[in-house]
Amino acid sequence: MAESSHHALVVGASGLIGWSVVNQLMQESPQQPFHKVSALVNRTLELKDSFWPRPSPGRPELQLVSSVDLLCTEDELESFLRDNVVDVTSVSHVYYFGKHKFLMQD
């Protein structure tokens, strides 16, 4: 299997669709498109309680980042991502399944 250089960031990974996307990205595949998946959730979640596939040589590395507040300022979110997502500068794909106050209308 050729090593991929792609890194997926899944925002809202504890919701129904976000969880399913992470689960699909973590499936073993001979042509795995990602070397790393970072799953962001707003509540505290332990990897053992996520029911996502366990690490193996045919799967991407999985990082779970809890306590993400999407209702913060853009600067605060950028700082949080820099401080908490390992190799955030290598993110090549973003899957967004959350709400952010800048995207919501009154």
PyMOL commands that set and color helices and strands:
alter all, ss='L'
color gray80, all
select helices_A, chain A and resi 16-25+47-49+74-84+88-90
alter helices_A, ss='H'
color red, helices_A
select strands_A, chain A and resi 7-11+36-40+61-65+93-96
alter strands_A, ss='S'
color yellow, strands_A
deselect
rebuild
show_as cartoon
